[in-house]
Amino acid sequence: MRRTCLCLLLSLLAAPTAAHATEDEQLWTTASATVKLSDHWRLSQEVVARFSDDRDGLYEIESNTLLGYKLSKAVTIWAGYTHDPQYAAGDFTVMEHRGRQQITFDNIAKIGPATLSARMRMEERWREGVDGTAWRLRPYVKLVMPFREGGKTALVLSHESFFDLNKTNFQRVQGEERMRNLIAITTPVAKNVNAEIGYLHQHGFRPNADDSNDNVASFSLSFSF
């Protein structure tokens, strides 16, 4: 069963191979913390720094602040704000602001030894000095498969698609604009601290231009209190 689950998920996560596509090597680092405010309320803060060969270093620092309310053991609704300055070769280029709302479904199903989680995220995006509000939907699924029964070190497989719901001066695709597929290992490194390291492939769909393929080394630390 374990081998069957892995084969099925790897086939689902296989990114499309474009006849013509640009390639980029990237590094993404993430630090996140989730604080339990009460039985129902949660506060989450996440900071992501992204680096690119093609863009000569730092190109984005994404800061996400979310307030969540647990409807049940498995379901939480969240709302918050994303502060997203962007750069070229480390020099600031544009400021993006986002409203973010999402609903998460934690450990909603088991496939053999693995657990399945999902999320549906809606974003509204604004860029300083550019007219228009860009709307985007981001469905996400994740499979976590422990290496041994009862163990906390696990293989992680995930998929996320980005669907642009309208066009603006800075959001030029209507429909699926990109997908992200991740394979990683997660493990606890201290009390209430988890580390995840892996490989993420991001494929961008670009009309009237070559598609993009980003090969990303991904590293994250998550804290829970």
C-alpha positions in Angstrom: 0.0 0.0 0.0 2.8 2.4 0.9 4.5 1.8 -2.5 1.2 2.2 -4.4 0.5 5.5 -2.6 3.9 6.9 -3.5 3.6 5.8 -7.2 0.2 7.3 -7.6 1.1 10.7 -6.0 4.4 11.0 -8.0 2.4 10.5 -11.2 -0.1 13.1 -10.1 2.6 15.6 -9.2 4.5 15.2 -12.5 4.7 18.6 -14.1 3.9 19.1 -17.8 6.9 19.1 -20.1 6.8 22.1 -22.5 8.4 21.9 -25.9 9.8 25.4 -25.2 10.3 26.6 -21.7 12.7 28.9 -19.8 14.5 27.4 -16.8 15.5 29.1 -13.5 17.3 27.8 -10.4 15.9 29.2 -7.2 16.1 29.0 -3.4 13.1 29.6 -1.1 13.4 29.9 2.6 10.4 30.1 5.0 9.9 30.7 8.7 6.4 30.4 10.1 4.8 30.5 13.6 1.3 29.5 14.7 0.0 30.7 18.1 -3.0 29.2 19.8 -4.9 32.1 21.2 -7.8 30.1 22.6 -9.7 26.9 21.9 -10.9 28.3 18.6 -8.7 31.2 17.6 -5.2 31.0 16.0 -2.7 33.6 14.8 -0.3 32.7 12.1 2.8 34.6 10.8 4.9 33.5 7.8 7.8 35.1 6.1 9.2 33.7 2.8 12.4 35.0 1.1 12.9 33.9 -2.5 16.2 34.0 -4.5 16.7 33.5 -8.2 19.6 32.9 -10.6 17.9 34.7 -13.4 17.0 37.7 -11.2 20.5 37.8 -9.7 19.6 37.1 -6.1 16.7 38.2 -3.9 13.5 38.9 -5.8 10.7 38.7 -3.2 10.0 38.8 0.6 6.5 37.7 1.3 5.1 38.3 4.7 1.7 36.7 5.5 -0.3 37.5 8.7 -3.5 35.4 9.2 -6.1 35.1 12.0 -7.9 31.7 12.1 -11.0 30.3 13.7 -11.4 26.6 14.1 -14.8 25.4 13.1 -13.9 21.8 14.1 -10.9 19.6 14.7 -10.2 19.4 11.0 -11.6 22.7 9.5 -10.2 26.2 10.1 -11.2 29.5 8.3 -8.5 32.2 8.0 -8.3 35.8 6.8 -5.4 38.2 6.7 -3.0 40.3 4.8 0.1 39.7 2.6 2.9 42.4 2.4 5.0 41.5 -0.7 7.8 43.8 -1.8 9.6 42.6 -4.9 13.2 43.1 -6.1 15.6 42.7 -9.0 19.2 41.8 -8.0 18.3 42.8 -4.5 17.0 46.3 -5.5 13.4 47.2 -4.7 11.1 47.3 -7.8 7.4 47.2 -6.8 5.2 46.8 -3.7 2.3 44.3 -3.8 -0.4 44.1 -1.2 -2.8 41.2 -0.9 -6.0 40.3 0.9 -6.1 36.6 1.7 -8.9 34.3 2.8 -8.7 30.6 3.1 -10.3 27.5 4.5 -8.1 24.5 5.6 -9.0 20.9 6.0 -6.4 19.0 8.1 -6.0 15.3 8.0 -9.4 14.8 6.3 -8.6 11.3 4.8 -6.2 8.4 5.1 -4.6 6.6 2.2 -2.9 3.6 3.8 -0.4 5.0 6.2 -0.6 8.5 4.7 -2.9 11.4 5.7 -4.4 13.9 3.2 -5.0 17.6 3.9 -6.3 20.4 1.6 -6.8 24.1 1.4 -8.7 26.6 -0.7 -7.2 30.1 -0.8 -8.6 33.3 -2.3 -6.4 36.4 -2.9 -7.0 40.0 -4.0 -3.9 41.7 -5.2 -3.0 45.3 -5.6 0.3 46.9 -6.8 1.3 50.4 -5.9 1.2 52.7 -8.9 -0.8 50.2 -11.0 -4.5 50.3 -11.5 -6.8 47.3 -10.9 -7.5 44.5 -8.5 -6.4 41.0 -9.5 -8.4 38.1 -8.1 -6.8 34.7 -7.7 -7.8 31.2 -6.5 -5.3 28.7 -5.2 -6.4 25.1 -4.4 -3.9 23.0 -2.6 -3.6 19.3 -1.6 -0.9 17.7 0.6 -0.1 14.0 1.4 2.0 13.2 4.4 3.4 9.7 4.8 5.5 8.8 7.9 8.5 6.6 7.3 7.4 4.4 10.2 4.2 3.9 12.0 3.8 6.5 14.7 6.9 8.4 13.6 7.0 12.1 13.0 9.6 12.1 10.2 7.6 11.9 7.0 7.6 12.3 3.2 5.5 15.2 2.0 4.0 15.5 -1.5 1.9 18.5 -2.4 0.3 20.2 -5.4 -1.0 23.8 -5.7 -2.5 25.5 -8.8 -3.0 29.2 -9.3 -6.1 30.2 -11.2 -6.3 33.9 -12.2 -10.0 35.0 -12.2 -9.5 38.2 -14.2 -6.9 40.2 -16.1 -5.2 43.4 -15.0 -2.1 45.3 -16.1 0.0 43.0 -13.9 -2.1 39.8 -14.0 -2.2 38.8 -17.7 -3.5 35.3 -17.7 -7.1 34.3 -17.1 -7.3 30.7 -16.1 -4.5 28.5 -14.7 -1.4 30.6 -14.5 1.0 28.3 -12.7 1.3 25.1 -10.6 3.7 24.1 -7.8 4.6 20.5 -7.0 6.7 19.7 -4.0 8.5 16.6 -2.7 10.1 17.1 0.7 11.0 15.5 4.1 9.6 16.9 7.3 10.9 16.2 10.8 10.8 17.7 14.3 14.1 19.4 15.3 13.1 20.6 18.7 10.0 20.9 20.9 7.3 22.6 18.8 9.7 23.2 15.9 9.6 21.3 12.6 12.0 21.5 9.6 11.1 20.7 6.0 13.6 20.4 3.2 12.8 19.4 -0.4 12.5 20.2 -4.1 9.7 22.3 -5.6 8.9 22.5 -9.3 7.0 25.6 -10.4 5.6 25.6 -13.9 4.2 28.9 -15.3 1.8 29.0 -18.2 2.5 32.1 -20.4 0.4 32.9 -23.5 2.4 34.2 -26.5 5.7 33.3 -24.8 7.7 30.2 -23.6 6.4 28.6 -20.4 8.6 28.9 -17.4 10.1 26.2 -15.2 11.5 27.1 -11.8 13.6 24.4 -10.0 13.5 25.4 -6.4 15.4 24.2 -3.3 13.0 24.7 -0.5 13.8 25.0 3.2 11.3 25.9 6.0 11.1 26.1 9.8 7.7 26.1 11.5 7.0 26.9 15.1 3.8 26.2 17.1 2.9 27.7 20.5 
